[in-house]
């Protein structure tokens, strides 16, 4: 009988192509031609920028010993060990850390594989900041701030990363993380003039539309932004050999409370790491991540920029110390912009006290967010609504009478009541079935 295999007829197969293996150590990178070529380019950039001066080993300074330990007189760094992450923000500052002169003397051993063979015992005296140096980030950021201020930018006191530039006709916004910059504005020509400013002391590189920033993937559409960490989750599952695991609708078991008293002590403490991978709750999280890897935050264009918050708490959710879990979420229009799920630091005597402490945490977050929005010229004209499913908590916030049962939470009490009295905050009751913040305090069903 003539079969397809005998006739040489086979079904086409799709093979998965993967990126080259990423070296895990500096020595592995040195023997890889692609990585070595990249490091050579970086090394030549260091030489062109006069980053260091080769000097004889000072007798009063002791560099690291054979074990790599350092003493108080030594700052040692490896020049080429840090390879820049392949993030794709809007802008990138080329060789950012090399733009700032150092104010103190820093000595560095010659990088392995890039030694000067004529003077192998000499060391580098750094003239400018360098990647991996403790001083580098601050030195670079200080120079960048001074430049932006001369260009008319302002920095918010609430957050040092965003910078704003206003004029009568337009606005320019920058978000800075080390040497990666996101930029947007009301006038595209104004944005372009900033990027390609010939008077800029920095070499800015335009990386096009935003697709990835700090490990977060960005999908842009006409009126929405979708943020997710799909690629990061897939890599995480691969490291834990869970790519083929079954899916789970929720990250944890419903109604399950973990305690340090459960289970038995391990006879060999070194088995802990391998045992953790077999725990049911750990597998449950990974199984949930696999099914939800493409889920993320959706930001929609909206005419409404009103802040609205939700608070919730799970009383005595930790059986070992009877402490509780408090959570909140904050929306700007329809968009979730801030959230928290935290084990509280003190034991709450009642569910009212517990939710009141969660309310205080949300109120502090609201004050911070409002400070940022104020710089963006976004003001709240009406009292901010906070939804709580505990009627006693809402009554306590609105009642300006002193109660003996709440005297031990006096600071939080006055902080919240002050905001309510100033008409900045309005606490409203909502049914537990409508409580959005419920997912931040306990495991709940997916339906």
N, C-alpha and C positions, 0 to 999 in steps of 0.2 A: 504494500500500500504506500503510495506516494504522499508523504506528509509535507507540511510547510517547512519544517526544519530540514528535511532531506533535500527539498528543492531550494534551500537557501533563502526562504522568505521569512522575514522576521518583522515583528511589530516595531515601529520606531520608538526609541526610548529618549526621554528627556533627562539629561544629566545636569545636575546642579553645579554651577561654577561658583567657587568661593574666592575671596580675596587671598593674596599671599599671606603666609603665616607671619604674624607679628612677633618680632623677637621679644623674649621675656626678660633678657638681661642685656647689659651694655656690651658684653663680649660677643653675644650672638649677633648684635647689630653691626659690630665691626667687621664680621666676616660675610655679611650680606651685602652684595654689590649695590642694590638699590638704596639701602639705608646708609651705606658708606658714602655713596655719591651725595646724598642729602646732607650728611654731616660735613662733607668737604665744602659744600656751598656755604653752610653756616659758619664754618671755621674761617673761610676766606672773608666773610662779612665781618667777623670779629677783628681780623687783621686790618681790613680797610678802615674800620671805625676807630682804630687805635685804642682798643679796649684795655690793653695791658702793656706793661713794660717788663721785659725779661731781666730779672735782677738776681744777684748771687744770694744764696740762702743766708739770711741774717742769723747770727749765732744766738741771739736772744729769743728767737721764735722757734718753737718746736711744732712741727707739722704732725699729722696723725701718725700713730704707730701702726704696727703690722696688723693689729686687730681693727683698725679703722676708728678707734676712739679719739676724741678731741679733748684738748684742755682749754682753759679759759683764754689763752692767748692766741687761739687759732680759729680762723674761719676758713674752712676748706669746702670747696664746691667743685663739681665736675662740669666743665664748660659745655660739653656736648651730650650729656646724659639725658637731658630733658628735651624730648622731641615735641614740637608744638602740636597740639591736638587739631584734628581736622574738622574744627567747627566752621560753619559757614554763615557768619553773620553778614550784615549789610556791608560793613567796612572792617578792614584789618589794618593795623599799624605795623608796618614791616620793621622788624628788629627794634621793637618799642623800648625794651629795657636798655638798649645801647645808647639811648639819647640823653641819659642823665649822668653827670659827673658825680663821683663819690666825694663825700666830705671827710671820710676817715680812711686810714690805711687798711687795706685788705689784701692778704697774700693767699695765693692759690697754687696748688701743685699743677704741674703740666698734665693735661688730659691724656689718659692712656690711648696710644695709637696716634697721637699728634705731638709727640715730644720733639724738642729741638735736639738733634743728635750731637751737635757741637757742644752744647752745654746742658747735658741731661740732668745735672744736679741743681740747676737754677730753678727759681720759682717765678710765678707771675705776680707783679704788683698791679692790681686793678686800678685803671684810671676812670672807668665808668661802670655803671651797674650792669649786672649780668643775670641771665636766667638762673634760678636756683639759689641766688643770694638772698639772705634775709632782708637786706636793705633795698633790694631791687624794686619790689612792688611799690613801696612808699615813695622812693626816689622818682620813679617814673610817673606815678599819679600826681605828685606835687608839681612836676614840670608841666604835665598836661593841664592841670587846673589853672595854673598861671597863664597858660596860652589861651584857654577858653575864656577866662575873665577879660583878657585884653580884647577878645572878639565880642564882648558884650553878653556872654552867657552868665546865667545865674544858677546856683545850686540850691536845692531844697535842704533845709535843716533837718527834715524828717528822714531823708535818704540821700547819701552822697553819690549815688550812681547816676540819677537823672540830671541832665543839664537842660536849661531852657533859654531860648533867645526870642524876645518879642520885639515887634515893630508895629507901626500903625497898620500895616497891610497884611502881615503874615507872621508865622510862628515857626520856630525850628526846635525840634526835640532830639536829644541824644540820650541813649542809655549805654553806659560804659561798664564793661567788666574786664578789668586788666587792660589788654590791648585789643579787645573785640568791642566793636561799637555798632549799635543799632541806631539808625537815623531816620527821621520822618519829619514832614513839615507840610504846611498848607500850600507852599509854592515850590513846584519841582525845580524851577531854575535856581531858587535859593539853596535847595539841597545840593544841586550839582556844583554851584559856586563854592560851597564849603568843602566838598570832596576834592575838587581840583584847584583849590586855592594855591597859586604859585608861591605865596609868601609863607605858607605853612612850613614849620621846621620839621614836620613829620612826613614820612612817605606813606600816604594813605592809599590803600588798594580797594577798589570797588569790587565786591564779590557778587553783585547782582541782587536779585530779589531774595528775601530771607527764606531759607528752607530748613535750617537747623541752627540751634543756638543753645550752647551749654548742654548738649545731649538731648534736647527737646526738639522733636520734628515739628515743623510748621507747614500746614497746608493752607494756602491762601486762595480764597474765592472772591467773588465780586463784593460781597458784603459780610463775609464771615472769615474767621481765623480758627483753625482747628489745631490744637496742640496735643501731641501724644509722645509716648516713649516706646513705641513699638519695637524699634531696632534694639534698644537697650534691654527690653524685656526678653527678646529672643536670645540675645547673648547671655543673659542671666540664666535662662532655662537651659541653654546649651552647657554652660559651666556646671550645672547641677544634674545633667543627664535626665532632663525632664521634658525634652522636646516632644516625646510621644506619649506624654501622660494624658489621662482623661481630663475632661473639663469639669470645673466646679462653678456653680452659680454665685456662691458667696465665698469670701476669703477665710472664714472660720466656721466652726461648728456652732449651730444655734443652741443657745442656753448653756454653753460650756464655759466654766470658770476654771482657769489654770491656777494651780497652787504649788509652791515649792515643796510642800509636804507630800505631794502625790508621787508615786513611783518609788524606786529603790535607788540607793547610791551605787555608782559604778565602781567596780573593783579596780579598774584601771582608768585613771582620770584622762589619759591620752585618747581614750575611746570616745570622749565627749563629742568631738567635731563630727566623727563619722556617725554617731548615734543621732545627732540633731537632724541629719538628712532623712532619717527614718521616722521621725515623729509625725504624727498624723496632722497636727496643726500646721507644721511647716510644709508638708505636701499639699495641704489644702490651699495655702496661700499661692503656691506655684501653679496649682491646677486652676485657680481662679485667674491668675495673671495670664496664663496661656489663652483662656477664652476671652479675656478683656484687653489683650495687648494693643488692639487698635482703638480702644476707647480713649477719650481724652477730654480736654476742656474745649468747649465751643464758645467763641466770642462773636456776638452778633452786633451789627450796627443797630442802634436804637435811639430814638429821640429822647427817651427817658434816661436820665443819669442820676436817678434817686437811689440812695443807699438804703438797704433793707437787711436786717439780720435775724438769725434764728439761733436760739440756745437750747441745749438739752444736757441732761446728766444721767448717769447710772449710779445710784447710791450704793455704797459699800460693795463695789464690783470686784474688789481684790480681797479674797478671803484671808490672806495672810496678815494684813494690817488694817483691814476694814476701810481702806481709803477708796475714793470714788473716781469715776471718769467723768470729766467735763468736756463738752464740745460746743463749737459754734461754727457758723458759716456766714459770710457776708457777701451780699450781691450788690453790684452797681448796675442798675437797670435789670436786664435778664441774665447778666453775666456773673458767674461766681469768681470773686477776686481774692478771697481770703478764707481760710478754714483752719480749724485746730481740733485735735483730739489729744487730751492730756490727762495723765494721772495727777490728781491734785496732791499738793504737798502736805496738807493737813487733813485730819479726820473731821468730817462734817457730822454734826449731831443730828441733822434732819435733812430731808430732801429739799426743804425750803432753803436752808443754808447752802446746800450743795449747788443748787441752781443759781442762787444769788452770787456765789463766787464765780460761776461760769459767766454770769451776766457782767460781772466786774471785768473779767478778762476780755469779753467782747467789747465793752465800752472803751477800754484802753486801746484796743485795736482800731475802733472807730475814730478815736481822736487822732491816731497816727495816720490813718487813711485820709481823713479830712484835711490834714495838713498838706499831704501830697496833692490832693485834688485842688486845694486853694491855689497852689503854684500853677496848676494847669488852668486856672480861671474857671473851675467848676465849683460852684457854690450850692449848698443845700438850702433851699428857701422854705422848706417845711420841716417839722420835727421828724427825726429819723425813727422809723418803726422797727421795733425789736419784738419778735414773736416768741412767746414762752408758753409751754403747756402746763405750767404750775400756777394756779390761781393765787396761791398764798405768796409766791414770789412777786408776781405782778402787783399785788396789794402792798407788799412791804416796800417796793420801790416808789410807790405813789403816796404812801402814808408818811407824813413828816413828824409823826409822834414817836418818841423813844420807847423801845420795848426791852424788857430785861432779857428776853430770849434771844435778842440780836445784839446785845452790847459787846460781845466778844468779836464781832465782825464790823466794828465801828468804822474803820477806815474805808472798807469797801462800801459800807452803808452810805457814808457821807459823799463818797465819790459819785455813786450812781444817782443819789437823790439830788445832788447839785446839778447834774446834767438834766434831770427831769424838771427841776425847778426853773432852770434857764430855758426850758422849752426846746432843748437840743435833742432830747430823747423821749420817746413815747413807748412804754412797754404795753404790749397787747397780748391777750390770751389767744392761743390757738389749740385746737384739739390735737391729741397725740397722733391721730391718723394723718394730720396735715403737717406734722413737725418734720421739716426737711433735715434738721441737724441730728435726727435720730441715728443716722448711720455712723456718726462720729463717736458714739458712746457705747454701742453694743452691736452684736451680730443680729441682723434681721433677715427675714426671708427675701428672696429676689422678687417675689410677686406681692 
